[in-house]
Amino acid sequence: MEEQLKLVHLNDIHISLGAKMVPFAGYSMPVLYSNLIQEHLAVRNAAGVFDVSHMGEFVVKGERATEFLQYVTSNDVSVLYDGKVQYSCLPNDKGGIVDDLLVYRWNENEYYLVVNASNIEKDWNWLQQNNTFGVEMENISDNLSLFAVQGPKAIEALRKLTDLDLDSMEYYSFKAGTVAGIEDVIVSATGYTGAGGFEIYVWNKDAHKMWNAIFEAGAEFGIIPVGLGARDTLRTEMGYCLYGNDIDDTTSPIEAGLGWITKFNKSFINSDFHKQIKENGATKKLIGFEMIDRGIPRQHYEIMDAEGNIIGEVTSGTQSPSLNKGIGMGYVTPSFTKSGTEIFINIRNKQLKAVVSKLPFLK
């Protein structure tokens, strides 16, 4: 029996806009509205809106909330202040990652966690299992809609809708207030595109009104709805990891180049294991690469050396609309990680030349 796909609150709107809907992380999601390159470039040059309401949100509160999050996440929660957001991951007990996530600090006793849609249940169970700190948790994923308004013109559109001082917001901070006449909205200076902009959390009952208000405010800047297809090409150009591709239950954040979110000034679940990898050197490392020969790298394609030996595997790959060439990420043995190193990608039994490149691809 086929599993029933969950629908985001504005599912009907996406269908009415002519979106191509696909199954993604247990949801029916818009992958494309018009044209991938057009949607991608709208976000890079003007503004686009993604409905990413499939993401999961948990409330964590209690006197030991900070202590709990210090234990279950890899990053240092103690450096957060009220209104600050942190990128982090949940290490498992086997040396890999349960999920990557965002940690929002309301105050020292209350946090919001934003997790990947495909891992909502898994993350919830993992956190519950490790909650020996007596913290209260609530899963509010099904009650919230989340719109990512991304691109250089996003701030100009949103300025019209709120008295919140968006201009003074630093990257990875958030404010709560009234937007488009709707109270109790969270505006977060975050995103998965590298194009600037904000993410807006709104209760489902207000989602329709918010969606319409954003498009009305952004009309003069050419704002358009954008699907998951362009979300993937945008994040790949920035070298952002995608759970299930570039990181998973078997990869250490150290191997994935996420040492910057892995802090050993505290102990967290399985921290000794990752510390050892850091000290002894990883046996595989995530790299970015750009195609020299024409070809589009895809997940699971083999990465080879000049002699045809397999040295790794592609985890994410696409044709970059901004750079107009194939780009990708993948794990390779450590001797092939230096920028400028020549490698080959096995595409349809042809070994096509590529070069290791520093991330992000888009400087």
N, C-alpha and C positions, 0 to 999 in steps of 0.2 A: 504494500500500500504506500502511495506517495505521501510524503509528509506535507501537511498543510502549511503553505508559506504564510508568514505573518505579513501584515500590511502596515505601512507607516500611515499616520493619521491623515496625511494629504494624498493618499494613493489616487483618489479620483481626479485630483487636480493634475497629477503627472500624466495620467491617461488622457485627460482632455487636452493637454499640451502636446499630445502626440509622442510622448516619450516611449522609447523601446524599453520594456520592462524585462528584467532577468532575475532569476533566483540568485541571491547573494546573502551568505551568512544566515540562511533561514528566512530571509525576507524577500518580498518581491520589490525590486529597486530599479529606479530609472538609470540605465547605463548610458543613454544617449537621447538628446532631444532633437538636435539638428544635424550637426556634423562635428566630429571629434576635434578636428584641427581648429574650427571656428570657436568651439566652446573653450578649448585650451587657451587660445590666443586672447579671447575675451577676458579671461582671468589674468593673464600676464599683463595685458595692456589697459584694461578698463575695469570691469567688474562682472562677477558671475555668482550665482547662488546655488549651493548644493543642499538638498534635503538629506541630512545624515542622521535622521531621527532613529535609525536602527541602532545607533550606539547605545551602550549601557551606562546607567548612572546609579551609583550607590551613595547613600549618606552614611557616614561613619561618625558617631559621636559618643562622648563619655570622657571622664577625667583622664583615662589612659589612652585616648585616641592617638595622640602623638607617638607615644611609646609603642603602641600596636603597629602603626604605619612604619615606624623605624625598623621594626622586626620583619614585616612582610614585604617591604619594598627595598630596592637596591640603593636608591638615592638618599641623600641626607635631608629628612623632613624638618630637622631642627632649624635649618636656615630660612624656612618659609616664614612670611609674616602675613597678617590678614590681607586678603585680596590678591595673594600671589599664587601662581600656578607652577607646577613642576612636572617635567617629563620624567618617567621612572619605569621600572619594570618589577614584576612579581617573580622572583626566582623560585623554582621548584626545588624539591629535595634530591633531584637526580642530575643536577648540573646544567639544566636548561631553564627556559623561561615559560611561566604559565601564561603571561600576557604582558604587553607594554600598555601603559596607561598614563592618564593625567591626574595629578593630585591637586585639588583646589582647597586652599585653607580659608575657611570662614573665620575661625578663631582657634585657639589652642585645643579646644574641646570638640570642634566640629569641622569635618572635611567632606568634600565631594570627591568621589572617584569616577573618572570617565574611562570606560573600558571598551574593547572591541566587541562588536555585535556577535561575532561567531563564538565568543568566549564568555558571554554573560553568565550562563549557568555554571560553567567550569570555574570561573573566577569567584563567583558567589560561594560555591561549595568550598573552594580552597581557603578563602578568607574566613568562612565560618569555622572550618576545621582548625584553623590556627588562631582563633580568637579565644585565647586564654587570658585576655586582658579585661574581660567584662565590658567591652564596648558594645553599644547599640548599633545595629546596622539595619538599613532599610533599602530595598531595591525599588527605585522609582522609575526604572527604565521605560515602562509602558505608559507612564503618565506625561512624559516630556517629549516635545519635538525640538529638534536641533537644526538650525540653519547656518551654514557656513557662508558668509558673505565675504568673498575674497577678491583681491585685486587692488591696484593702486587707487581706484576711484571709489572703493567701498566706503571709506571714511566720509567722503563728501556726500554720498547718498544717505548714510546713517545719521550724519550730523543733523539732517533735517527732521529726524524723528525723535530726537531725545535732547534733554538738557544735560545729560551726563557729559562730562568733559572727556571726549574720546581722544582729543589731541594730546592730552597729558598722560594717557595710559601707556605704560611701558609694555614691551613685548612680554607675553606670559604673565599678564595680570588680568584681573576681572573686577567688574563693578555690578552692583544690582540696582535697579531703578525702573523708571517708567520709559517705555519705548513705544512709539506709535499709539500713545494713549493707553497702553497696556501696562498694568503694574506688575511688580514681582518678576521682572525679566532679568536674566543674567547676560551681560555682555562681556565677552572674553577676547582679549587680544591674542588669539591663538589661531592656528590653521594648519593645513597639511599640504600647502601649495607653495610656500615660499614667496608668495606674491603680495603679502600684507593683507590686512583685513581683520575681520572679527567673526566669532561664532556666537550665536544667539540662542539661549535656552529659554523656552517658553512652554507654559502648560498647554496640553493638547487643545483645551477649550478655546485658547486664543491663537492657535497656530494659523488658522485660515486668514484671520485679520492681519497677523504679522506678515505672512507671506505676501499678501496683496500690497501692504504698506511699503515693504522693501522694494517691490517692483515699481511701484508708483514713484517712490523717491529716487530710484536709480534710472528711471526711463531716459532722462536727458544725458546720462553717461553711457547709454547702450548696454545696460545690465541685462543679462540673459540667464535662464536656468541652465545648469550644467550637470551632467550625469557622472556616474562612477568611472566611465571610460577616461574622461579627461582628468578626473581626480587621480587616477593611476599614472597617467603620463606626467602630470604636474609634480606629484610626489617623487617619481623616479628621477626627474631632472634635478631635484634637490638632494637625491641620495637618502631620502627618508625610508627607514625600514617599514616593511609591511608584515604584520604577524601572519604566519602560515607560509610566507615566501622566504623572507630574509632572516627571520628569527622564529624559533619554535621551541618545543619541549626539549630539544636536544642541543640547542646552541647556547653558549655562554655569552652574556653581554660583552665580555672582554673580547671574544672572537669576532663579535658583530661590530666592533669599533664603538661600543657604547660604554667604554671605560669612564667617560665623563658623567654617566649617571650611576656609576657603581662606586660607592664610597666606603672605604675600609676604616674610617674613623669610628665605626660603630659595628656591632655584629648584627647580621640579618640572616635569614634562612639560607643555610649552605654557603655562607660568606667565605669560609676557609677554602672551599673548593675553587672559587673564582679568584681568590687572592693568590692561590698557588699557580693558576694559569697566568696571572699577571706577572708573577715573579719568575716562573720557569719559561714563559713564552708559549703562545698558543700553537697548536699543530695545524690549525687552519685559520684563515682570516678573511673577512669580508672586504672585497675591493670594488671599486667602480671601474668600468672600462668603456672606451668609445670605439666603435667600429671604424677601421680604416677601409676595408673592403665593404662593398654594399651588401647589406643583409640585416635582418632584424633578429636579434637574439631573444630567445624565450626561456621561460623557467624550465629547468631540468636539462637544457642543452649542455653538452660536455665542453669544458674548457681544456685546451691542450697546449703543450709547448711546441716548439718548432719541429721536434722529432716525432710528434704525434702521440706523445705520452699524455694520458689524462691526468691533469693536475687539479681539477676542480669541477664545479658545476654552477651554471647560471641559476640565480634565485629570482631575479626580476629583470625584465628586458623589454624594450619598446623602441619604436621609431620616435625620436624626440621632435615634436613640432617646432620648438624654438630653435633647435640647432640643426634640424633637418638631416640628422644621421642616427644610426642605431646606437643606443646606449644600454648599459646593463650593470647589474651587480651580481656578485657571486663569491663563493668561498674558494680559495686556492691555498696551496701549500705556501708557507711563509716566504720562500725564496722568490716568489713571483709577485710580491706586493708593492714593490717600489714603483712610484709614478714614472711612466715612460717605458716600462717593461713591455716587450712585445709578447702577445699571447694569440691563441687562435681559438675561434668558436666553431664548433662542429654544427653547421647548419645544413640540414638535408644531405649529410655525408660529404659536405665540402668543408674544408678547413679554411675559414675566412679570418683574415688578419684583423687584430684589434690591439689597442694599447691601454695599459693600466692608467687610470686617470684619477686625480684627486677629486674628492666629493666636496661640495656639490658640483654637478656638471655645469650648471648655470651659475656663473660667477656674479 
